[in-house]
Amino acid sequence: MNLAKRLQLIKPSPTLMVTVQVAALRRQGIEVIDFGAGEPDFDTPEHIKEAAIAALRQGKTKYTPVGGTAEVKEAIIAKLQRDNGLTYSLQEVTTNCGGKHTLFNAFHALFGEGDEVLIPAPYWVSYSDMVILTGGQPQLLPTSEETGFKITAAQLQKAIGPQSKALLLNSPSNPTGAAYTENELRQIAEVIERSNLLVISDDVYEKFLYDSSRCAHILTLKPQLRDRVLLVNSVSKTYAMTGWRLGYAAGPREVIVAIETLQSQSTSNPNSIAQAAAVAALTGTQEPVGVMAKEFAKRRNYVVQRLRAIPGISCTLPEGAFYVFPRVAAYFGTKWGEKTISSAMDLSLYLLQEAQVALVAGEGFGSPNHVRISYATSMQILEQGLDQVEAALKRLGRV
């Protein structure tokens, strides 16, 4: 069978591939510690589950409007006003089948052949491939530990060309946990204001910020950009609802209409029960979110301390999200049996097989000298896993 040529342009998600590898090893009876999963280890809060149960009992199991019920849209509007100081109407918000689906729809609504999309690197694994599927061209803006894994206004200004259509902002970031300060974001916003760039602001980790009380947002700092910014978020990370698949977008009405038109010919509405649960999540008590954030902060500090104590490993302190992104290139050139470890992918495979610890190689994030470790798991598992990683790296030695 001849598959569509577009599939030759993209690759499977490396984060999901790790999940598959872990599941396969566990089926063989091999116990693996999973540092690859990008989801909170907490259960969905009870009041959210109860709202879903109530929706089932009330028969809310039918189709809804493509972009979601009025109730879930109103809950999103209330959240954006409460948390971000932003005001939207019902016609300016939509819901989708998870944050990834929101981005996929948005990219196809906005990008076409030849459009360049500026993406700070390291970047979330799906950004680049999703842009390619639209016919657009990802233009990567490299960052490093020295810049805190953040682009500068000057770098952005230099990168903007005649085909540049949009900038992707993800703060706090997956995979680095980097978060822009108000001053950094204001300078970037001023460059955008002088250009014709659109902005897609991926805010899914906004509630997991550890050294500041509130995440800076480009629209709060530069309201004049409102007609050129699409805000993307979901309930997945914030409320430990990854499996519920409910994402949302807020932005210019014509973009929201385009997203809903696309969705009407693909998935139709998001799950009706997930919508009811999302209303409870967004409008109910936010205390469980604070509990998670406090625990993640404690884990972050522990993991960074442990990694920095391993010879050859350097690791920045992430400001948010629940990942660390250590540099592991010091182990390139070491021997694993007859094989020479020459990449983060090689090192990740070594740690999976020899330490029984799964993490994600940096190649998928556009950074081949790093690996991503999720600390969205218990302190006990983090301690055990890092013990095994440290012992395995010690056996390798260093070049």
Secondary structure, 3 states (H helix, E strand, C coil): CCCCHHHHHCCCCHHHHHHHHHHHHHHCCCCCEECCCCCCCCCCCHHHHHHHHHHHHCCCCCCCCCCCCHHHHHHHHHHHHHHHCCCCCHHHEEEECCHHHHHHHHHHHHCCCCCEEEEEECCCHHHHHHHHHCCCEEEEEECCHHHCCCCCHHHHHHHCCCCEEEEEEECCCCCCCCCCCHHHHHHHHHHHHCCCCEEEEECCCCCCECCCCCCCCHHHHCHHHHHHEEEEEECCCCCCCHHHCCEEEECCHHHHHHHHHHHHCCCCCCCHHHHHHHHHHHHCCCHHHHHHHHHHHHHHHHHHHHHHCCCCCECCCCCECCEECCECHHHCCCEECCEECCCHHHHHHHHHHHCCEECEEHHHHCCCCEEEEECCCCHHHHHHHHHHHHHHHHHHCCC
